Amino acid sequence: MDEDPTKIDQIDTLMSEMNEQLDNYSVAASNDGGCCQSTVAVTKKRCIMYGRSPVQLIFEIAVPVLLVTIGFALTSIQFFFNSEPRWLQTKLYPLR
């Protein structure tokens, strides 16, 4: 296999330029947009994902809402009935 040395040099030059660009990249220095733009992008992404998989919509929205509703329903159940108050005394417990 005879490879052209100039082609290899070109590839090496391109690779070194790409590596240099990657090394010089900084998220803090880049201005890709603000909070609102990021929120809109994430919202659009989620809408696309829900359109592709309606089951995901059920598991990420409907199931948590159902679980919270069940949790609130369980908190309204009274397990203790109103009874007359009693004093706790040590003579109620057997001594060993």
C-alpha positions in Angstrom: 0.0 0.0 0.0 1.6 3.1 -1.2 0.2 6.2 0.5 0.8 9.7 -0.7 3.0 11.5 1.9 1.4 14.9 1.1 -2.1 13.5 1.7 -1.0 12.2 5.1 0.5 15.6 5.9 -2.7 17.3 4.9 -4.7 15.0 7.2 -2.3 15.5 10.1 -2.6 19.3 9.6 -6.4 19.1 9.6 -6.4 16.9 12.7 -4.1 19.2 14.6 -6.3 22.2 13.6 -9.4 20.4 14.8 -7.7 19.5 18.1 -6.5 23.0 18.6 -10.1 24.3 18.1 -11.4 21.7 20.6 -8.8 22.7 23.1 -9.6 26.4 22.7 -13.4 25.9 23.0 -15.0 27.2 26.2 -18.6 27.1 27.2 -18.1 30.2 29.3 -16.7 32.1 26.4 -19.4 31.1 23.9 -22.6 33.1 23.8 -25.1 30.6 22.6 -28.2 32.4 23.9 -29.9 33.1 27.2 -32.1 31.2 29.6 -35.2 31.8 27.5 -33.7 30.5 24.4 -32.5 27.4 26.1 -35.9 26.8 27.7 -37.6 27.2 24.4 -35.2 24.7 22.8 -35.7 22.1 25.5 -39.5 22.5 25.3 -39.4 22.0 21.5 -37.2 19.0 22.0 -39.6 17.5 24.6 -42.6 18.1 22.3 -40.8 16.3 19.5 -40.0 13.4 21.8 -43.6 13.2 23.0 -44.8 13.1 19.4 -42.5 10.2 18.6 -43.4 8.2 21.7 -46.9 8.8 23.3 -46.0 6.1 25.9 -43.3 8.4 27.2 -45.9 11.1 27.7 -48.0 8.7 29.8 -45.1 7.7 32.0 -43.6 11.2 32.5 -46.8 13.1 33.0 -49.9 11.0 33.7 -48.3 8.4 36.1 -46.7 11.1 38.4 -50.0 13.0 38.5 -51.8 9.8 39.3 -49.4 9.0 42.1 -49.6 12.5 43.6 -53.4 12.3 43.5 -53.3 8.9 45.3 -50.9 10.3 47.8 -53.2 13.2 48.6 -56.1 10.8 48.9 -54.2 8.7 51.4 -53.4 11.7 53.6 -57.1 12.4 54.1 -57.8 9.0 55.6 -58.0 9.1 59.4 -56.5 6.1 61.0 -57.0 7.1 64.6 -60.5 7.7 65.9 -61.2 10.5 68.3 -61.1 8.9 71.8 -60.8 10.2 75.3 -57.3 11.4 76.3 -55.4 9.0 78.6 -52.3 9.7 80.7 -49.3 7.5 80.1 -48.0 6.1 83.3 -45.1 3.8 84.1 -47.3 1.4 86.0 -48.9 0.5 82.6 -45.7 -1.3 81.5 -44.5 -4.4 83.2 -41.1 -4.2 84.9 -38.6 -7.0 84.4 
